Amino acid sequence: MWYVIQTTSGKEENIKLQCESYLPVGLVKKYVIPLYEEQRRFHGEWHVLQKKLFPGYVFFISDDAEELFLQLKKVPAMTKMLGTGETIVALTPQEIEFILRFCGEDDIAEMSEGVIEDDQVHILSGPLMGMEGAIRKIDRHKRKAWLELEMFGRQQQIEVGLEIIKKIENK
């Protein structure tokens, strides 16, 4: 099962390293900090950067939720595990499927490409294919899109890389 720890944004890697040193070997099968690619222009050239898809969250894959909960109390920088009260809640199958489909095996969501035709977005390639309905805002200048998705039991705004290669106006 997949579980989530909420921490201070920017401290995700630190939490992962602390967990690797404090938690028993084999308790956590994999740590996941999903990233996305974005393009930024500086010094006159475009550069591909990687940013956190869910700032402030670290994902754990483990078969033993209770032991994970107990052992995480030993981690000094641990903030909180997502759940309801004293009950730890695993990610839903839909949330896991979204992360795996969106980020792939290397946990990085690549840039998507699309076109705008008569104010309708059509994604041609990348992880946003088939998710046009979740796009709430596009900034063509910054080559970004903002999605609104149900994650962790609430609506989340997610920032991803999107290059609109053409805008078509049919009149």
C-alpha positions in Angstrom: 0.0 0.0 0.0 1.0 3.6 -0.5 1.0 6.1 2.4 1.8 9.8 2.5 3.7 12.0 4.9 3.1 15.7 4.9 6.1 17.8 5.7 7.4 21.3 5.2 7.8 22.1 1.5 11.4 21.8 0.5 12.2 19.2 3.2 11.0 16.2 1.3 14.5 14.9 0.5 15.6 15.4 4.1 12.6 13.4 5.4 13.4 10.6 2.9 17.1 10.4 4.0 16.1 10.5 7.7 13.6 7.7 7.2 16.2 5.6 5.3 18.5 5.9 8.3 15.9 5.5 11.2 13.5 3.0 9.8 14.2 -0.8 9.8 15.4 -2.2 6.5 12.6 -3.7 4.4 9.8 -1.8 6.2 9.5 0.6 3.3 9.7 -0.9 -0.2 10.1 2.4 -2.0 10.1 6.1 -1.3 8.5 8.3 -3.9 8.9 12.0 -4.4 7.1 12.7 -7.7 8.6 15.4 -9.9 7.6 17.2 -13.1 9.6 18.8 -15.8 9.2 22.4 -16.7 11.0 24.6 -19.1 12.5 27.9 -18.1 14.3 30.5 -20.1 17.4 32.1 -18.7 20.6 33.3 -20.3 18.8 33.4 -23.6 18.2 29.6 -23.7 15.5 27.2 -22.6 16.4 24.8 -19.8 14.5 21.8 -18.5 14.1 21.8 -14.7 12.6 19.3 -12.3 10.2 20.5 -9.6 8.1 18.6 -7.0 4.7 17.6 -8.3 3.3 17.5 -4.7 5.4 20.0 -2.6 5.4 19.0 1.0 4.6 15.3 0.5 6.6 12.1 0.6 5.1 8.8 -0.5 5.9 5.5 1.1 5.2 2.0 -0.3 4.9 -0.5 2.6 2.9 -3.6 3.6 2.8 -2.8 7.3 0.9 0.4 8.1 0.9 0.0 11.9 4.7 -0.7 12.1 5.4 2.2 9.7 3.3 4.5 11.9 5.2 3.4 15.0 8.6 3.6 13.5 8.0 7.0 11.9 7.6 8.5 15.4 11.4 8.0 15.7 12.1 10.3 12.8 13.0 13.7 14.2 11.8 15.9 11.3 8.6 13.9 10.7 5.6 16.1 10.5 2.5 14.0 10.1 1.2 11.0 8.3 -2.0 11.5 6.4 -5.0 9.9 7.9 -8.1 10.5 9.9 -7.5 10.8 13.6 -5.4 7.8 14.8 -6.2 5.8 11.6 -3.6 5.9 8.8 -5.2 6.1 5.4 -3.6 4.6 2.3 -3.9 6.2 -1.1 -6.9 5.0 -3.1 -6.3 2.8 -6.1 -7.2 5.8 -8.3 -4.6 8.0 -6.7 -1.9 5.4 -7.1 -2.9 4.8 -10.7 -2.7 8.5 -11.4 0.8 8.9 -9.9 2.1 5.8 -11.7 0.5 6.7 -15.1 1.5 10.4 -14.8 5.1 9.9 -13.5 6.0 6.5 -14.9 8.7 4.3 -13.3 11.2 7.1 -12.8 8.8 9.2 -10.9 9.1 12.2 -13.3 6.2 13.7 -15.3 7.7 14.8 -18.5 6.6 17.9 -20.4 3.4 17.5 -22.3 2.7 19.1 -25.7 -0.6 20.4 -27.0 -2.5 22.7 -29.2 -5.3 25.1 -28.5 -8.1 25.0 -31.1 -11.0 27.4 -30.7 -10.3 27.7 -26.9 -10.2 23.9 -26.5 -7.0 22.3 -25.3 -5.9 19.1 -27.1 -2.9 17.3 -25.7 -0.8 15.6 -28.3 1.9 13.9 -26.2 3.0 13.5 -22.6 1.3 12.5 -19.3 -1.5 15.1 -19.8 -3.0 13.1 -22.6 -6.6 12.3 -21.8 -6.6 14.7 -18.8 -7.7 17.8 -20.7 -10.8 18.1 -18.4 -8.7 18.5 -15.3 -6.8 21.5 -16.7 -8.0 24.7 -15.0 -5.4 27.2 -16.2 -2.6 27.4 -18.8 0.2 29.9 -18.9 1.7 29.7 -22.4 4.5 32.1 -21.6 5.7 30.0 -18.6 4.8 26.7 -20.4 2.8 25.5 -17.4 -0.7 24.1 -16.7 -2.5 23.8 -13.5 -4.7 20.8 -12.8 -7.4 20.4 -10.2 -7.6 16.8 -8.9 -9.0 14.9 -5.9 -6.0 13.7 -3.9 -5.5 12.9 -0.2 -9.3 13.3 0.3 -9.4 16.9 -0.9 -9.1 19.0 -4.0 -5.4 19.7 -4.9 -4.0 22.2 -7.4 -1.1 20.5 -9.3 1.4 22.4 -11.5 2.8 20.6 -14.5 4.8 21.4 -17.6 2.8 22.0 -20.8 4.1 23.5 -24.1 1.3 24.8 -26.4 3.0 24.5 -29.8 0.1 26.1 -31.8 -3.1 28.0 -31.4 -5.6 27.5 -34.1 -8.6 29.8 -34.6 -11.3 28.4 -36.9 -13.6 31.2 -38.0 
